Amino acid sequence: MVNNSFGTEYGRALGGIVNVVTKTGTNDLHGSVYGYVNNQGADSKGLLTQSAYDQYRRNQFGGTLGGPIRKDKTFFFMNYEGQRLGQSPTYPATLIGNLSTIQAVKTSLGLAPENLNTLKTLNNDNGFVRLDHQFNANNRLAIHYGIVDARDLNVLVGDTLDGGGIGAPSDGHDAFLRDQSLVGSINSVLKPDLVNTFLVQYARRQYNFPAVTGQPNLDVPNTLSFGHNFGTFDALDESRQQISDSLAWIKGNHYWKFGVDTNFIQNFVIWPGFTPMRIVLPNINCMVDFANFENTNPTLANQIPSVPADGPCPTAAIAPPDFGLPPPGTVGANPNDPLNGVPIVFWGAPVGTGPIVQGSLPPPIPTTWQNAYVDPQDYDVNLHHNYFGVYFQDQWRINPEFTFNYGLRWDVETGLSQIVNPDHRSFQPRIGFAYSPTRHTVIRSGFGIFDDHYNMTFFFVTYPQREVVIPNAPQPWVRGGNSTATWVLNQLSFDAPNVGNIVNGVPTPLPYPDGTTVPTPAQAAAAMVLTGQAPPNYSTGPGPGQSAALPAGGSFVTNSGGGFDRNTRTAYSEQASLQLDQEIGKGLVVSVGYLFLRAHKQVRPENLNVCPSDGLTNSATTCAPAEDVPGPPITPTGPFPNNEMLDGKPAFSGVLYNNAGLMYYLDGSGNAEYNGGTLAVTDKVGQYLRFSANYTFSHTQDDGTFTTFVSTPESLYNRNLERADSVQDVRHRFVANFTADTPKHSSAVLRDLEFSSIITLQSPRPFTMFVGNDVNGDTNPVTDRVGWSPRNAYRGDDLYAFDVRLSRSFYFHEHMGLNLAIDGFNVFNRQNINEVTSVYGGGTPDFCGGTNPYNGPVPKHYNDAASLAIQRGQVTCLGQTGIGGLGVPSSMDIAPAPNPLFGTPRTMFNPRQLQISAKFTF
């Protein structure tokens, strides 16, 4: 790990840099064979472990061999390592506690039930072979071939996914990876003071990531996810050719280094985003409402009962006497839920490379759900690009105590001009020094600018999508060649009712451009589940007043799109550090340091298709102010007096353009900062004890730069409200380790014993408190936060882990030995929580339990008084009706209580585990 260098040979990364150095062969044959074994019989149970789903086995094994092919001339070294890991996923209480309801819902939808006996496997084999040849005293050749072959099943099950939910077994993927690389380098001493290194590499990655099922994605935002995952690639193949050369020149007190590095990269990607359909269901009872709605032959016997403890579906009219739940004796759809549990759906539809036939139906997907789409070629991408970098640096030893480093690097990335304009401004100066005023003291400092490479993920995501065409609203971010893109992303949300289209006194959905009726999200979802058929394709349609044959509001189009700001610059960071190392006595070294980092021009997402709070009228659209939103039963939220929610947060009336869906736009406006202070102590006490201890106090902030849907700003027009602690913000971290050996003169029983330990203490990670539904009317059900709470305002639990090892070495010969060891991880079996449930409650826009709906106690951290009161059922939510004389209709009443699982663990780190190992060396 390169952690204190501002050399210009490192580039195209904002964070840490790792150099991997492999062993070489020698004139003697040497090697090793080793194995590690661990299974659940020796392990403890975790807090979320279910006895019915508790399997764990891990075997790791391998060996090395090196020696001469021709003594003093040619050498080889090879390594092999394999792993066979199988473990049961850990499931959150939301899934386990509602399993019978979830299985009933899936059965009603004609979908295979969840199989919680799924086993996650991580089976891989990897190795390398290295050859070294000494041509003569001045020229040496090294050739390295490496391969990684992995077969991992049911990946993502139990993990947190793009929508913020935990992946259920039907959300899993199988990963088949093969990475290969062939590297050759020649080191040449051209003159005693001049050394050249030339390197050539060819690398290839083949990564297939098929889904275990093609079922439609039933997405409970920030809680659970079922079916085909919408945010992952099904395949990612990459080939890379690299040529680099560096020249080192020693001249007097100067050590010069010059270099050039070129990379040629070819990518092939399959991203069938949102196929067959992402069906958003804000909570478990929304799943129930949807299943009962789509049931074509409802009876009292097959009616799925709601789960009162989960709270009413937030798309329902949450008012007395039923509070959004179906009245007793209901058969079929919930009459209190006009959206039938589904506020929004997304789907991908193939359209070929030619013009879109308006109103054409995408091909139906077989409802066996073996696959999420018909032809993978409809969703593939071939995208090639190149990196080029040059640098120079000088290490100037001004005197024996002071060394000064300075240099400059320049990088450019080409081949992406269809998406972004080339950025030629990536000049990266670096400076640093090391000063030793005494032989016991060293002071190091440096500053540098480090450029990143483009985030290719969303290049791959947006590249194959055909963009929607909005009359009178050009979209300058659309990539070149978009007119032949092969598929369209569609969004259909509850905002179809239009205040400009009044039928019998009721705001009514606008029609498709041909005048036909647009389905509700629940109707579109039911058609997909029952028949595999998605709604028709429309790539454009008239806006307000642009067609006399349509209502005044124009037409409704679901086609969406996404793209980059064409002027997006390469992200870069400014980094600086200062460190003092002081030796005290004979071997005790104390280090004090400070690291400063500011990252700029990071990719940041937003949905541009959101109407401003006070509405807008121009030649392309007319969208209503938030105060004109009809409210339930026509829309699930609103009306919003003064275009605000009652606590003052901005509110919205839905989309900006009815003739467009999601417009997912990315720019380079993101910023992040890190400030960290470190204290480290290392020492060797006598011959037999070594220890080190490291403490870091740090603070990380950003403005939501992650390119996932859950990171979209809560308010498009108030993006400054996203500035908050980063999800990686860990204020305190302490890591200590020691190694103790028994004395050489110990008895035979105690001789060659070694005891070591690693201690990790870490303060909590932060989490965002989500409502769990769209309460501000912007159509996005994933990002709404409770009240005015910022991102990552809730802290989880501390992490304490104590790992130990006891080993014994046996020597049979001077060059032959056996080491036996037993390892204990988290030996005190502390229940370390990874993530907590942070959904406060769907339809609960602010904190409950106060004297009015907006002044309840704010939970701060895991197991605080406010969190425990919610979990014990001691917090109730007051309705908003008539508060402060605002005259809010009863349809705005909110859920009777917060989510009782709020603040409880939903994923865990490993409990205590024991491992035995053996290593034979010769």
C-alpha positions, 0 to 999 in steps of 0.5 A: 500500500502506497500511503505516503507518496506524492510521486508522479508515477502513480495516476488515474486514482483518487484513493489508495494505490497498491503495488503487488510484488511477487517472489522470484525463483532462486538457485535453490528449489523451495516451496510450500503447501498450506491449508485452512479449514473452518465450518459452522461446527466450530463457530458461534451463532450471529444475532440474525442467524436462523437455525434453519438457515445456518450453514458455513464451510470454508476451505482455503488451500494452495502451494508455491514452488520456485527454483532454477531452470538454469543456475545464475541465469533463469528462474521460475516461481509459481503459486496456486491458491483455491477456496471453497466457501459456502454459507447461508445468507443472513436474512433481516427480520422484515423478511423472516417475520413476513415470510408467510405473507411474502410467499402468499403474495408471490404464489398469487402473482404466479411467481415461484416462492422464495427458497431461503435454503439457498447457499451462497458459494465463493469458489475460486482458483487462482495462481501465477507463473513467473519466469526471470532471465538474466541476459547479462549483467545489465539486462533482465527479463521478467514474464508473469502470467496470472489467472483467476477463475471464480464460480460464485453462486447466489451472489447479492442474496442478503446484501444491500442493493441499488434500491437500498433493500436487502436482496432476497434469494430470487434477487441473486445472481451467479458470477462466473469470472475468469481474469487472465494477464500476461506481463513482460518487463525488461530492466536495462542498465544503459549506463551506471547512472541510467536505468530503463524499464519497459513493460508490455501487458495483455489482460482479459476479463470475462465476467458473466453475471446471470440472474438466478431468475427473470421474475419481475423485480418487486422492490420494497425501497430501502427494505427488501428486493425480490426478482430480477435485480435492476441495477447490475450488469449481466455480463462485463468483458474487458480486454486491455493492452498496456505499454509503458516505459520509465527511465531513471537517471541519477545526476549528482544529488538528483534522481530523475524519473521520466515515464509514459503509460498507454492503455487500450481498453475494449469493453463488452457489457450487457445491462438489461436494466429494469427488465422485465419490470421494476415494480415499486411497493413501499411496504409489505402491505403494498405487496398485499394490496397489489396481489389482491388487486391482480387476482382475477378470481378473488374469493374470501378463501384466497384473499391475502390478509394485511399485516397490521404491524407493518402499517398501512400501504402508503399509497392508500388513503390513511384515514379513520376508520380503516387507516388505509387497510382494507375494510373487514370482509374485503374481497379483491382490491383494497378500496382504500388504496386507489393505486393498489400498492404501486406508485411507480413502475419501470421497464426496459423495452427493445426497439431495434436500431431503426425508428421506433414504431409509435404504439408498438408493443414490445415482445412479451416475455415468457412467464416461466421467468427463466429469463428477464428478456428475450434477446441479450443483444437488445441490451449489449454495449461495445465501447472502447477507450484509451488512457495515455499518461506522461510524467516526470519527477525529481528526488533532489537530495539537497543535503543529508538531512533534507530531500525534496521531491517535485514532479508533474503528471498529465493524463488524458482519456480518449475514445469517449467523445460520443458521450463527453468532450475530451478533457485535456486539463489533467495536469497534476503537480506533486511536491513533497519533502523528507527532513531529518533534523536528528537521526531519531526524527523524520518529518515528511510532508507533501501535496499533490493533485490526483486525477481519476478516470471516468466512471464507466458504469454509467457510460455503460448504463446510458449508452444503449438507451434510446432517448425520449424526444420532447418537442421544444425541449432539446437535450444537449447531453444525448450521446452521438449515435443515440438514434440507433440505440437498441432499447428504451427505459420507461417510467410510469408513475402515479402523476399521470392525473393532470390538473389541465385535463378535467373530465367530469370535474376530476383531473384525469390522466392524459392519453397516449399520443394516439389518444388511447388510455394510459394504464395505472402503474398497478395495471401495467404491473399486473399485465407484466406479471400475468402475461409478460407484456409491457405497455406500448412504445412511444418515443415522443408525443405532443406537449401542451397545446401542440395538438388539437386532437389531444387535451390541453395538457398534451400527451403522456409518454413513458419513454425515459432516458439518461446521459452525461453532461458533455462538458464533464471534467475528469474527477480530481482530488487535492491531497496533502499530508504531514507526518512526524516520526520520532524514535524514543529510546531503543526502538519505540517509534511514535508517529503523528500525522494529518491527511487532508483530501478534497475531491472535486468534479465527482459524478453526481446524479439527478432526475431532471423530470421534476416540476418546480414547486411553483409549477412551470409553463413554457413552449414544451410543458405546463406543470402544476404548482404543488398546491394544485395536486389533487391528493387522494384518492387521485394521487397518494400525496398532496395537496401541498399548501403554499407548495410546501409540506407542512414542515416547510420542506419543498413539495412537488406536483410530479413530472416536469414533462408528461411526455417523458419519463425518468430523465436520469442525468449525471454531471461532475458537480460532486465534492467530498472531503476527508480530514484525518489525524493519526497516531501510531506507536510501534516497538519491539520489546526485547527479542520476543515481543513486537507490537504496534497500535494505530488510532485515527480520528477523521471526518468525511463529508460529501454531497451524495456523489454515489451514482445509485438511484438511492443517492438521487437528491431528495430535492432537485432544486435544493441540491445543497441539502445533500451536503452531509456526513459521508456513508464512509464517515467513521470518526474513531478507529483503533487497530492494535496488534502484537506478536509474542514468541517463546524464548529459544531456550524454552522447554521442548513443549513450549519452544517455537510457539507464537501468540499474536492478536489483532484488536479493532475498535471502531465508532459507528457508521451513519445511515439515512432515515428514510420515509419509505415512500414518496411523500414530497410528490417528485415521483421518487419513492426511494430518497425521501428523508424523515422531516428535515433530517440530513443524509446519514443522520443516524448512527449504528453501533460500535464495532469491537473485534478481537482476533487471535492466533496461536501457532507452533513451528516444527523444524525437520531440517534446516530448510524444511518445517511445518507450522500449525496454527489455530485462529480465532476471529471475534473471539469474544463473540460480540454481536457486531452490527453492520447495518440497521433498518433505517426506514422510519415508516412509509407515509410518515413524513416527520418524526412522531411522538410529539405534541404535533405531527412535526416535533417528535423525538429524533432518533440519533443512534442505535439503541437510544431512547427514541429508537427503543420507544419506537421498537416497543410500540410506545410512539404514535403519530398524530394526524395532520388534519386541521393542524394550525388552521391549515385546513388539511383534508383528512386524506393527509392523515399519516400512518398511526405509528412508525416502523417497529423495526426501525433501528434494529439490526438488518445485517451483521458481521461474523460472530466468533469463528475458529480456523485451523491451518497447516503450512509445510515449507521446504 
